[in-house]
Amino acid sequence: MSEKTFEEEMEQLEAIVERLEEGEVSLEEAISLFKQGMELSKNCHDKLKAIEKQLDEIINEDGEITPFQLQEEE
């Protein structure tokens, strides 16, 4: 089974939030949806952190990893 993309997990999380906001689910189903939503939220957060880390570093011409810094115009 392949891992879901960030976008797929966000869509699923949004659907869960909509169902919970409607309020027409049983308590047991609401708890189950809430748990699924929390797991999806954590997965999305972890994926964003991993991407952020990748963007914070760049590989320079010598193959060394250095912190990413924007070049400011003088």
C-alpha positions as CSV (number, residue, x, y, z in Angstrom):
1,M,0.0,0.0,0.0
2,S,1.5,3.3,-1.1
3,E,1.7,6.3,1.3
4,K,-0.8,9.1,0.7
5,T,0.4,12.4,-0.5
6,F,0.2,15.6,1.6
7,E,-2.7,16.8,-0.5
8,E,-4.6,13.5,-0.2
9,E,-4.3,13.6,3.6
10,M,-5.3,17.2,3.8
11,E,-8.5,16.5,1.7
12,Q,-9.3,13.6,4.0
13,L,-8.7,15.8,7.1
14,E,-11.0,18.5,5.7
15,A,-13.7,15.9,5.0
16,I,-13.5,14.7,8.7
17,V,-13.7,18.3,10.0
18,E,-16.8,18.9,7.8
19,R,-18.5,15.7,9.2
20,L,-17.7,16.6,12.7
21,E,-19.0,20.2,12.2
22,E,-22.3,18.9,10.9
23,G,-22.8,17.2,14.2
24,E,-24.9,14.4,12.8
25,V,-22.6,11.5,13.9
26,S,-22.8,9.3,16.9
27,L,-20.5,9.9,19.8
28,E,-18.5,6.7,19.0
29,E,-18.1,7.8,15.4
30,A,-17.1,11.3,16.4
31,I,-14.4,9.9,18.6
32,S,-13.2,7.6,15.8
33,L,-13.2,10.5,13.3
34,F,-11.4,12.7,15.8
35,K,-8.6,10.1,16.3
36,Q,-8.3,9.7,12.5
37,G,-8.1,13.5,12.1
38,M,-5.4,13.8,14.8
39,E,-3.3,11.2,13.0
40,L,-3.8,12.9,9.7
41,S,-2.9,16.2,11.2
42,K,0.3,14.8,12.7
43,N,1.3,13.2,9.4
44,C,0.7,16.4,7.5
45,H,2.8,18.3,10.1
46,D,5.6,15.8,9.9
47,K,5.6,16.0,6.1
48,L,5.8,19.9,6.3
49,K,8.6,19.7,8.8
50,A,10.6,17.4,6.5
51,I,10.1,19.7,3.5
52,E,11.0,22.7,5.6
53,K,14.3,20.9,6.6
54,Q,15.1,20.2,3.0
55,L,14.5,23.8,2.1
56,D,16.6,25.1,5.0
57,E,19.7,23.4,3.5
58,I,21.2,23.5,0.0
59,I,24.1,21.7,-1.4
60,N,26.9,24.0,-2.6
61,E,29.3,23.4,-5.5
62,D,31.7,21.5,-3.2
63,G,29.0,19.0,-2.2
64,E,28.7,20.5,1.3
65,I,25.4,21.1,2.9
66,T,25.0,24.7,4.0
67,P,22.1,26.6,5.5
68,F,19.9,28.3,2.9
69,Q,20.1,32.0,2.9
70,L,18.4,34.5,0.6
71,Q,20.7,36.7,-1.4
72,E,19.9,40.3,-0.7
73,E,20.4,42.9,-3.3
74,E,22.8,45.7,-2.5
